[in-house]
Amino acid sequence: MVSRDFPEAPIALRTAVSEDAAAIARLHDEVWRATYRDLATQAAWKGLTEPVRRARWEEVLGEPHAQRVTLVAERNGSIVAFGTACAPTEAVFEGRGEIRWLHVDASVQGAGIGRRLMSALAGRLADWGYGGCALAVVAGNMPAIGFYERLGGRRAGGFTDPGPLWRSENVVFVWDVLTDLIAAAQAPAKNRSL
């Protein structure tokens, strides 16, 4: 287990490339299964497999998009976390830039990697001209909800993601001022998570 205060090796953030699809899909699947084991439907559990995620990540990373970037956090050459910044995909985000798919390996949770990714992703949204950002988290995912609340996220309603296999209820978090999110993500945390 990695120390929650001092990871064993430095963490480097970089932009994901198409060759990262398999590693991201593997981590996505591991974190998703641990997080949603008691929340997801059996259909989602059976249908959202690592190969399905890999095909999706190959598509996402293979399609250039002016306002979408996936960042990965690496330790010793292995991807231990990732997240995506993009144009809003849901009307409920009211034109704010979106942060999606923030996943951190359990072995490094609490080391501040999620905060670093949030800060970097918010910075990308600011570079694209967004003043604020939004994200959705599945209702019941209490660790993530607490993390976003500690970063100053304000609950702004919710929506049902119809998904192909799981109609999940989601809580929307917003930050009206991106610089506030960046500052909160860079500030030392007393009780770190993600």
Contacts in CASP RR format, 6 or more apart in sequence:
PFRMAT RR
TARGET T0000
AUTHOR 0000-0000-0000
METHOD contacts of the structure
MODEL  1
MVSRDFPEAPIALRTAVSEDAAAIARLHDEVWRATYRDLATQAAWKGLTE
PVRRARWEEVLGEPHAQRVTLVAERNGSIVAFGTACAPTEAVFEGRGEIR
WLHVDASVQGAGIGRRLMSALAGRLADWGYGGCALAVVAGNMPAIGFYER
LGGRRAGGFTDPGPLWRSENVVFVWDVLTDLIAAAQAPAKNRSL
1 107 0 8 1.000
2 8 0 8 1.000
2 107 0 8 1.000
2 108 0 8 1.000
2 111 0 8 1.000
3 111 0 8 1.000
4 110 0 8 1.000
4 111 0 8 1.000
4 192 0 8 1.000
5 111 0 8 1.000
7 75 0 8 1.000
7 108 0 8 1.000
7 111 0 8 1.000
8 75 0 8 1.000
9 75 0 8 1.000
9 76 0 8 1.000
10 75 0 8 1.000
11 73 0 8 1.000
11 74 0 8 1.000
11 75 0 8 1.000
11 80 0 8 1.000
11 108 0 8 1.000
11 111 0 8 1.000
11 113 0 8 1.000
11 116 0 8 1.000
12 73 0 8 1.000
12 74 0 8 1.000
12 75 0 8 1.000
13 71 0 8 1.000
13 72 0 8 1.000
13 73 0 8 1.000
13 74 0 8 1.000
13 116 0 8 1.000
13 117 0 8 1.000
13 120 0 8 1.000
14 71 0 8 1.000
14 72 0 8 1.000
14 74 0 8 1.000
15 69 0 8 1.000
15 70 0 8 1.000
15 71 0 8 1.000
15 72 0 8 1.000
16 24 0 8 1.000
16 61 0 8 1.000
16 69 0 8 1.000
16 70 0 8 1.000
16 71 0 8 1.000
16 72 0 8 1.000
16 82 0 8 1.000
17 61 0 8 1.000
18 58 0 8 1.000
18 61 0 8 1.000
18 62 0 8 1.000
20 57 0 8 1.000
20 61 0 8 1.000
20 70 0 8 1.000
20 72 0 8 1.000
20 79 0 8 1.000
21 54 0 8 1.000
21 57 0 8 1.000
21 58 0 8 1.000
21 61 0 8 1.000
22 54 0 8 1.000
22 57 0 8 1.000
23 78 0 8 1.000
23 79 0 8 1.000
24 57 0 8 1.000
24 61 0 8 1.000
24 70 0 8 1.000
24 72 0 8 1.000
24 79 0 8 1.000
24 82 0 8 1.000
25 50 0 8 1.000
25 51 0 8 1.000
25 53 0 8 1.000
25 54 0 8 1.000
25 56 0 8 1.000
25 57 0 8 1.000
26 50 0 8 1.000
26 54 0 8 1.000
27 79 0 8 1.000
27 80 0 8 1.000
27 81 0 8 1.000
27 82 0 8 1.000
27 103 0 8 1.000
27 105 0 8 1.000
28 53 0 8 1.000
28 57 0 8 1.000
28 82 0 8 1.000
28 101 0 8 1.000
28 103 0 8 1.000
29 48 0 8 1.000
29 49 0 8 1.000
29 50 0 8 1.000
29 53 0 8 1.000
30 105 0 8 1.000
30 106 0 8 1.000
31 103 0 8 1.000
31 104 0 8 1.000
31 105 0 8 1.000
31 106 0 8 1.000
32 48 0 8 1.000
32 53 0 8 1.000
32 103 0 8 1.000
33 45 0 8 1.000
34 106 0 8 1.000
35 141 0 8 1.000
35 143 0 8 1.000
35 144 0 8 1.000
36 44 0 8 1.000
36 138 0 8 1.000
36 141 0 8 1.000
39 138 0 8 1.000
39 140 0 8 1.000
39 141 0 8 1.000
39 168 0 8 1.000
40 48 0 8 1.000
40 166 0 8 1.000
40 168 0 8 1.000
41 165 0 8 1.000
41 166 0 8 1.000
43 165 0 8 1.000
43 166 0 8 1.000
44 165 0 8 1.000
44 166 0 8 1.000
47 165 0 8 1.000
48 165 0 8 1.000
48 166 0 8 1.000
60 68 0 8 1.000
60 70 0 8 1.000
60 84 0 8 1.000
61 70 0 8 1.000
65 86 0 8 1.000
67 86 0 8 1.000
67 87 0 8 1.000
67 128 0 8 1.000
68 84 0 8 1.000
68 85 0 8 1.000
68 86 0 8 1.000
68 87 0 8 1.000
69 84 0 8 1.000
69 85 0 8 1.000
69 86 0 8 1.000
69 121 0 8 1.000
69 124 0 8 1.000
70 82 0 8 1.000
70 83 0 8 1.000
70 84 0 8 1.000
70 101 0 8 1.000
71 82 0 8 1.000
71 83 0 8 1.000
71 84 0 8 1.000
71 85 0 8 1.000
71 117 0 8 1.000
71 120 0 8 1.000
71 121 0 8 1.000
71 124 0 8 1.000
72 79 0 8 1.000
72 81 0 8 1.000
72 82 0 8 1.000
72 83 0 8 1.000
73 79 0 8 1.000
73 80 0 8 1.000
73 81 0 8 1.000
73 82 0 8 1.000
73 104 0 8 1.000
73 108 0 8 1.000
73 113 0 8 1.000
73 114 0 8 1.000
73 116 0 8 1.000
73 117 0 8 1.000
74 80 0 8 1.000
75 108 0 8 1.000
80 104 0 8 1.000
80 105 0 8 1.000
80 107 0 8 1.000
80 108 0 8 1.000
80 113 0 8 1.000
81 102 0 8 1.000
81 103 0 8 1.000
81 104 0 8 1.000
81 105 0 8 1.000
81 108 0 8 1.000
81 113 0 8 1.000
81 114 0 8 1.000
81 117 0 8 1.000
82 101 0 8 1.000
82 102 0 8 1.000
82 103 0 8 1.000
82 117 0 8 1.000
83 99 0 8 1.000
83 100 0 8 1.000
83 101 0 8 1.000
83 102 0 8 1.000
83 103 0 8 1.000
83 117 0 8 1.000
83 121 0 8 1.000
84 99 0 8 1.000
84 100 0 8 1.000
84 101 0 8 1.000
84 121 0 8 1.000
85 97 0 8 1.000
85 98 0 8 1.000
85 99 0 8 1.000
85 100 0 8 1.000
85 121 0 8 1.000
85 122 0 8 1.000
85 123 0 8 1.000
85 124 0 8 1.000
85 125 0 8 1.000
85 133 0 8 1.000
86 97 0 8 1.000
86 98 0 8 1.000
86 100 0 8 1.000
87 97 0 8 1.000
87 98 0 8 1.000
87 128 0 8 1.000
88 94 0 8 1.000
88 95 0 8 1.000
88 96 0 8 1.000
88 97 0 8 1.000
88 98 0 8 1.000
88 134 0 8 1.000
89 98 0 8 1.000
89 100 0 8 1.000
90 98 0 8 1.000
90 134 0 8 1.000
90 136 0 8 1.000
90 159 0 8 1.000
90 172 0 8 1.000
92 134 0 8 1.000
92 136 0 8 1.000
92 156 0 8 1.000
92 157 0 8 1.000
92 158 0 8 1.000
92 159 0 8 1.000
92 172 0 8 1.000
93 134 0 8 1.000
93 172 0 8 1.000
93 174 0 8 1.000
94 134 0 8 1.000
94 174 0 8 1.000
95 130 0 8 1.000
95 134 0 8 1.000
96 130 0 8 1.000
96 131 0 8 1.000
96 132 0 8 1.000
96 133 0 8 1.000
96 134 0 8 1.000
96 174 0 8 1.000
96 175 0 8 1.000
96 176 0 8 1.000
97 125 0 8 1.000
97 128 0 8 1.000
97 130 0 8 1.000
97 131 0 8 1.000
97 132 0 8 1.000
97 133 0 8 1.000
97 134 0 8 1.000
98 133 0 8 1.000
98 134 0 8 1.000
98 135 0 8 1.000
99 118 0 8 1.000
99 121 0 8 1.000
99 122 0 8 1.000
99 125 0 8 1.000
99 133 0 8 1.000
99 134 0 8 1.000
99 135 0 8 1.000
100 135 0 8 1.000
102 114 0 8 1.000
102 117 0 8 1.000
102 118 0 8 1.000
102 121 0 8 1.000
102 135 0 8 1.000
102 144 0 8 1.000
102 194 0 8 1.000
104 110 0 8 1.000
104 113 0 8 1.000
104 114 0 8 1.000
104 117 0 8 1.000
104 194 0 8 1.000
109 193 0 8 1.000
109 194 0 8 1.000
110 192 0 8 1.000
110 193 0 8 1.000
110 194 0 8 1.000
111 192 0 8 1.000
112 189 0 8 1.000
112 192 0 8 1.000
112 194 0 8 1.000
113 194 0 8 1.000
114 147 0 8 1.000
114 185 0 8 1.000
114 194 0 8 1.000
115 151 0 8 1.000
115 185 0 8 1.000
115 186 0 8 1.000
115 189 0 8 1.000
115 192 0 8 1.000
115 194 0 8 1.000
116 185 0 8 1.000
118 151 0 8 1.000
118 181 0 8 1.000
118 185 0 8 1.000
119 181 0 8 1.000
119 182 0 8 1.000
119 185 0 8 1.000
119 186 0 8 1.000
122 133 0 8 1.000
122 175 0 8 1.000
122 178 0 8 1.000
122 181 0 8 1.000
122 182 0 8 1.000
122 185 0 8 1.000
123 178 0 8 1.000
123 182 0 8 1.000
125 131 0 8 1.000
125 132 0 8 1.000
125 133 0 8 1.000
125 178 0 8 1.000
126 178 0 8 1.000
126 179 0 8 1.000
126 182 0 8 1.000
130 178 0 8 1.000
131 176 0 8 1.000
131 177 0 8 1.000
131 178 0 8 1.000
132 174 0 8 1.000
132 175 0 8 1.000
132 176 0 8 1.000
132 177 0 8 1.000
132 178 0 8 1.000
132 181 0 8 1.000
133 174 0 8 1.000
133 175 0 8 1.000
133 178 0 8 1.000
133 181 0 8 1.000
134 156 0 8 1.000
134 172 0 8 1.000
134 173 0 8 1.000
134 174 0 8 1.000
134 175 0 8 1.000
135 148 0 8 1.000
135 172 0 8 1.000
135 173 0 8 1.000
136 158 0 8 1.000
136 159 0 8 1.000
136 161 0 8 1.000
136 170 0 8 1.000
136 171 0 8 1.000
136 172 0 8 1.000
136 173 0 8 1.000
137 144 0 8 1.000
137 145 0 8 1.000
137 148 0 8 1.000
137 170 0 8 1.000
137 171 0 8 1.000
137 173 0 8 1.000
138 144 0 8 1.000
138 168 0 8 1.000
138 169 0 8 1.000
138 170 0 8 1.000
138 171 0 8 1.000
139 168 0 8 1.000
139 169 0 8 1.000
139 170 0 8 1.000
139 171 0 8 1.000
143 193 0 8 1.000
143 194 0 8 1.000
144 194 0 8 1.000
145 171 0 8 1.000
146 193 0 8 1.000
147 193 0 8 1.000
147 194 0 8 1.000
148 173 0 8 1.000
149 173 0 8 1.000
150 184 0 8 1.000
150 189 0 8 1.000
150 191 0 8 1.000
150 193 0 8 1.000
151 175 0 8 1.000
151 181 0 8 1.000
151 184 0 8 1.000
151 185 0 8 1.000
152 175 0 8 1.000
152 180 0 8 1.000
152 181 0 8 1.000
152 184 0 8 1.000
153 173 0 8 1.000
153 174 0 8 1.000
153 175 0 8 1.000
153 181 0 8 1.000
154 173 0 8 1.000
154 174 0 8 1.000
154 175 0 8 1.000
154 176 0 8 1.000
155 171 0 8 1.000
155 172 0 8 1.000
155 173 0 8 1.000
156 172 0 8 1.000
156 173 0 8 1.000
156 174 0 8 1.000
157 171 0 8 1.000
157 172 0 8 1.000
158 169 0 8 1.000
158 170 0 8 1.000
158 171 0 8 1.000
158 172 0 8 1.000
159 170 0 8 1.000
159 172 0 8 1.000
160 167 0 8 1.000
160 168 0 8 1.000
160 169 0 8 1.000
160 170 0 8 1.000
161 167 0 8 1.000
161 168 0 8 1.000
161 170 0 8 1.000
175 181 0 8 1.000
END
